[in-house]
Amino acid sequence: MPDSVLTPEPVALGDSRCCSLAEPHADPICKGVRRRRPRPWRRRIKRFAFGIVAATSLAYLIVWWVSLRIVEHPSWPPPTDAVTPDQAQSITEEFARHANPRRDDVAIPYAPTTASDVRLFLDGPEFFPAMLADIETANHSVHLHMFGITEGEVARRFVDALIARATTGIEVRMIVDSYGAKVNAESKPYFSALEAAGVQIVVNHVFPPDRDGLYGDETLD
């Protein structure tokens, strides 16, 4: 018989004929040939990565829908039912009676008004003294909206002026940012003193959980 008949045909690695799971080494030609199986840890990593991406995308959509979705409307000219200065008090009181006001309820359209005097303040050394003068001469109420009140000489003067007005029976209200004002950190003694004097403080919390109510009596929403 010719030699060519007795010589086994070469088989490439990975040939299906040498991949029997029952007897992987039954054929001498297939010795050393291993069937490549997908590794389980690679599948787990892929599934975990896909889950992270899906969860992050879902969280972003929820945050966008709840907090960042802003519908812009033309602001000029004001609508025909815009609130006039004579209506401002009643509209504000009506809004304050809402148990659960929506974000869009805060956008109250006001009719244009005129001013007899305009002053331009360029920096803190100009407008801080003017603000303190207004606070010290207030006879009815003081409303202050500040991003940050941190430890320092200027902050101490503002705190003293607000406490002095509150102790005389004048309504003093202020809104601050929790992060910018360091409400629960270095500035906490300031806000504790203001609250003890009767100043009504509302803290805007940047990070969840959401809290409602005045400073010192907040509840989780």
C-alpha positions as a printed NumPy array, in Angstrom:
array([[  0.   ,   0.   ,   0.   ],
       [  1.491,   3.45 ,  -0.844],
       [  2.968,   5.464,   2.022],
       [  0.586,   8.298,   1.346],
       [ -2.302,   6.112,   2.373],
       [ -0.79 ,   5.335,   5.784],
       [  0.205,   8.917,   6.557],
       [ -2.535,  10.68 ,   8.546],
       [ -3.829,  13.898,   7.114],
       [ -2.587,  16.967,   9.059],
       [ -5.278,  18.586,  11.11 ],
       [ -5.179,  22.27 ,  12.076],
       [ -5.623,  23.267,  15.66 ],
       [ -9.246,  23.88 ,  16.454],
       [-10.464,  21.4  ,  13.843],
       [-13.946,  20.213,  14.758],
       [-12.875,  16.612,  14.339],
       [-10.556,  16.939,  17.344],
       [-12.979,  18.661,  19.699],
       [-14.822,  15.727,  21.202],
       [-15.627,  16.442,  24.832],
       [-16.105,  12.764,  25.64 ],
       [-12.661,  11.585,  24.461],
       [-10.498,  14.63 ,  23.712],
       [ -7.303,  12.557,  23.376],
       [ -8.698,   9.5  ,  21.638],
       [ -7.124,  10.5  ,  18.368],
       [ -3.315,  10.893,  18.559],
       [ -3.491,  13.681,  16.041],
       [ -5.622,  15.747,  18.444],
       [ -3.301,  15.566,  21.417],
       [ -2.66 ,  18.989,  22.889],
       [ -5.725,  20.476,  21.203],
       [ -8.076,  22.229,  23.663],
       [-11.469,  23.529,  22.918],
       [-11.678,  27.246,  23.774],
       [-14.616,  28.04 ,  26.033],
       [-15.839,  31.531,  26.923],
       [-14.604,  32.514,  30.356],
       [-17.434,  33.176,  32.885],
       [-15.725,  36.203,  34.5  ],
       [-15.637,  38.016,  31.173],
       [-19.381,  37.597,  30.777],
       [-19.921,  38.877,  34.312],
       [-17.781,  41.961,  33.672],
       [-19.7  ,  42.749,  30.473],
       [-23.043,  42.372,  32.234],
       [-21.875,  44.52 ,  35.147],
       [-20.594,  47.256,  32.81 ],
       [-23.856,  47.218,  30.871],
       [-25.826,  47.508,  34.116],
       [-23.733,  50.486,  35.266],
       [-24.246,  52.293,  31.96 ],
       [-27.99 ,  51.594,  31.974],
       [-28.415,  52.71 ,  35.604],
       [-26.398,  55.903,  35.019],
       [-28.433,  56.766,  31.934],
       [-31.697,  56.181,  33.786],
       [-30.562,  58.314,  36.756],
       [-29.567,  61.156,  34.428],
       [-32.944,  61.08 ,  32.695],
       [-34.752,  61.185,  36.051],
       [-32.655,  64.125,  37.305],
       [-33.127,  65.956,  34.026],
       [-36.874,  65.425,  34.055],
       [-37.335,  66.47 ,  37.689],
       [-34.754,  69.243,  38.127],
       [-33.195,  70.37 ,  34.875],
       [-36.153,  70.329,  32.502],
       [-36.962,  74.007,  32.111],
       [-39.501,  75.23 ,  29.617],
       [-38.527,  78.695,  28.477],
       [-41.255,  81.179,  27.642],
       [-40.953,  84.691,  26.243],
       [-40.53 ,  87.141,  29.116],
       [-41.361,  90.269,  27.165],
       [-43.845,  91.737,  26.775],
       [-45.556,  90.678,  30.025],
       [-48.894,  88.901,  29.66 ],
       [-52.115,  90.844,  29.983],
       [-52.781,  89.309,  33.421],
       [-49.36 ,  90.242,  34.818],
       [-49.347,  91.119,  38.502],
       [-49.267,  94.824,  39.282],
       [-47.685,  96.326,  42.431],
       [-51.148,  96.708,  43.955],
       [-51.816,  92.99 ,  43.461],
       [-48.416,  91.754,  44.64 ],
       [-49.371,  91.369,  48.308],
       [-52.537,  89.351,  47.679],
       [-50.856,  87.15 ,  45.059],
       [-47.982,  86.425,  47.426],
       [-50.357,  85.524,  50.251],
       [-52.297,  83.24 ,  47.921],
       [-49.1  ,  81.493,  46.869],
       [-48.036,  81.073,  50.515],
       [-51.278,  79.19 ,  51.22 ],
       [-50.372,  76.418,  48.737],
       [-49.62 ,  73.22 ,  50.616],
       [-47.485,  71.703,  47.851],
       [-46.614,  74.373,  45.306],
       [-45.13 ,  73.231,  42.027],
       [-41.987,  74.665,  40.531],
       [-43.942,  76.412,  37.778],
       [-46.17 ,  78.096,  40.387],
       [-43.19 ,  80.16 ,  41.527],
       [-42.902,  81.857,  38.135],
       [-45.337,  84.727,  38.77 ],
       [-45.431,  87.237,  35.892],
       [-45.121,  90.822,  37.112],
       [-46.082,  93.92 ,  35.202],
       [-43.281,  96.409,  34.465],
       [-42.658,  99.123,  37.016],
       [-40.65 , 102.317,  37.057],
       [-38.021, 103.581,  39.476],
       [-37.291, 107.173,  40.363],
       [-33.735, 106.491,  41.42 ],
       [-31.072, 103.973,  40.332],
       [-27.678, 103.45 ,  41.967],
       [-24.907, 101.234,  40.63 ],
       [-22.818,  99.309,  43.17 ],
       [-19.656,  97.846,  41.719],
       [-18.285,  95.758,  44.579],
       [-18.685,  94.676,  48.199],
       [-17.097,  97.779,  49.741],
       [-19.863,  99.799,  48.052],
       [-23.001,  97.706,  48.395],
       [-22.414,  96.03 ,  51.783],
       [-22.535,  99.357,  53.69 ],
       [-25.683, 100.336,  51.772],
       [-27.335,  97.02 ,  52.636],
       [-26.415,  97.37 ,  56.297],
       [-27.827, 100.905,  56.343],
       [-31.135,  99.66 ,  54.937],
       [-31.279,  96.85 ,  57.521],
       [-30.52 ,  99.167,  60.434],
       [-33.232, 101.648,  59.403],
       [-35.93 ,  99.095,  58.516],
       [-39.243,  99.754,  60.26 ],
       [-41.474,  96.931,  59.028],
       [-39.58 ,  93.934,  57.662],
       [-36.232,  92.76 ,  56.326],
       [-35.933,  90.218,  53.521],
       [-32.429,  89.05 ,  52.663],
       [-31.445,  86.597,  49.956],
       [-27.749,  85.692,  50.149],
       [-25.828,  82.829,  48.602],
       [-23.168,  82.707,  51.305],
       [-22.571,  84.059,  54.779],
       [-19.22 ,  82.775,  55.988],
       [-17.092,  83.621,  58.998],
       [-15.587,  87.092,  58.887],
       [-15.969,  90.739,  59.887],
       [-18.601,  91.596,  57.269],
       [-20.7  ,  88.544,  58.141],
       [-20.503,  89.405,  61.834],
       [-21.82 ,  92.916,  61.138],
       [-24.729,  91.511,  59.122],
       [-25.595,  88.982,  61.818],
       [-25.544,  91.656,  64.529],
       [-27.712,  94.001,  62.451],
       [-30.278,  91.285,  61.687],
       [-30.441,  90.183,  65.315],
       [-30.894,  93.794,  66.431],
       [-33.835,  94.246,  64.065],
       [-35.434,  90.933,  65.029],
       [-35.256,  91.681,  68.759],
       [-37.234,  94.896,  68.215],
       [-40.139,  92.942,  66.746],
       [-39.399,  93.56 ,  63.054],
       [-39.949,  90.547,  60.806],
       [-36.588,  89.348,  59.514],
       [-36.444,  86.618,  56.885],
       [-33.509,  85.303,  54.909],
       [-32.746,  82.64 ,  52.315],
       [-29.271,  81.137,  52.053],
       [-27.572,  78.299,  50.213],
       [-26.568,  75.373,  52.408],
       [-23.25 ,  74.864,  50.665],
       [-22.327,  78.489,  49.992],
       [-23.219,  79.629,  53.52 ],
       [-21.609,  76.646,  55.304],
       [-24.771,  76.38 ,  57.386],
       [-23.749,  73.187,  59.161],
       [-20.031,  73.932,  59.295],
       [-18.055,  77.066,  60.144],
       [-21.087,  79.387,  59.959],
       [-23.338,  77.308,  62.204],
       [-22.852,  79.616,  65.263],
       [-24.105,  82.548,  63.153],
       [-27.282,  80.769,  62.102],
       [-27.927,  79.374,  65.558],
       [-27.756,  82.924,  66.969],
       [-30.028,  84.274,  64.221],
       [-32.584,  81.53 ,  64.782],
       [-32.539,  82.1  ,  68.539],
       [-33.262,  85.798,  67.953],
       [-36.349,  84.968,  65.896],
       [-34.956,  85.345,  62.374],
       [-36.797,  83.077,  59.936],
       [-34.201,  81.252,  57.826],
       [-34.856,  79.062,  54.81 ],
       [-31.929,  76.965,  53.633],
       [-31.69 ,  75.896,  50.007],
       [-30.224,  72.405,  50.081],
       [-28.292,  71.617,  46.916],
       [-27.908,  67.906,  47.535],
       [-30.639,  65.441,  48.511],
       [-32.496,  64.546,  50.607],
       [-34.943,  67.398,  50.231],
       [-35.82 ,  69.194,  53.466],
       [-38.709,  71.554,  54.109],
       [-39.361,  74.112,  56.819],
       [-37.383,  76.774,  58.612],
       [-33.835,  76.342,  59.829],
       [-33.82 ,  74.504,  63.133],
       [-37.188,  72.868,  62.406],
       [-36.65 ,  71.176,  59.06 ],
       [-38.296,  67.91 ,  58.081],
       [-37.42 ,  65.472,  55.322],
       [-39.74 ,  65.707,  52.348]])
